[in-house]
Amino acid sequence: MKTRIVLFFMLLGYVAQAQVKPFSFQNRQIKPGTKQSFLIPVVTAQDSTVIPVTVFHGAKKGPVLGITAGVHGLEYAPIMAAQALSKELDPAQMSGTVILVHQANVPAFLNRSFRVNPFDNKNLNRVFPGKKDGTSTERLAWIISNDIISRCDYFIDVHAGDANNDLRPYSGYYNYFNMPEVSEKARQMAVALGFDFIVQFGNEPALNEASVYCSREATKRNIPAVDIECGRMGIVEEKPVLQIVEALKSLMRHLAILKGQPNNVVNPVMVGQRTNVISEQTGFFFSDLTSGDYVKKGMKLGYTTDLFGNHLADVFCPVDGVILYKTFNPPVKQGDGLFNIGHIQ
């Protein structure tokens, strides 16, 4: 009798899997319950690179989630988290599909380039939706927009503090008043990531301009999208890597791609507005404050000196809030950002 019961449930599993169609990606068919890895070529007349992508196609039906890491090549925590996640996900235990971009900007990663693709000196997170026949960075954005984001029901772009940023971990999402359903789904996704601080981007009547940013390209396509910012100073630390992996798995549980309950944080701090503090001088910058510190309007945040070490100016806080990220090392040019402060109501 027990043997018959076991065979019955095995048969049900085979039937359920048979109902799931293969997932078509880059002219290949990915069978249910399997994964495949791809190197998508990105070629111009001057240079060439690839986008490494792994597609996990679940054994059961479900949504398609897109994940990008490494849009900036020195943001290592997301890149290392993508590698770790790819080893943990078992498509045989998944419902739906995950398209994981391990490194969106391989030239910047391999050349240790700060924020820009060294092939054309452009910031990938400033050129979306890109151009089909553009420069290297513009083509990267075009392929991510049209071959990956367009295939998704939900999307997440993962970032960190790079070589000059001391950053406090948070999640974020776009909120536009004329897109209430997409904005609300994105808010729920941001909560499901499990961060105690959530930053609202946009907070405007409508998204009328070009997308520019990776996750905003998804939003512009009416795809609920979120961001993670986790990791600091362009270094690899185990804690933020593990935090990103767990956040991504929590989001997958929220979307029912994985079984279980998400790690929702009760009453997270919602940051609806941010202020950048900009350097008015070129030289050295000093501050004893760190990311996550609460600050008050009028408070001294630090000071600048010239190239000889002579005091130039004190830097004061323009608002009450919390430091989301700051420049932690000395070199600054006029116009550089020193602090990003989230307003606390």
Order of alpha helices (4+ residues) and beta strands (2+ residues): alpha-beta-beta-beta-beta-beta-alpha-beta-alpha-alpha-beta-beta-beta-alpha-beta-alpha-beta-alpha-beta-beta-beta-beta-beta-beta-beta-beta-beta
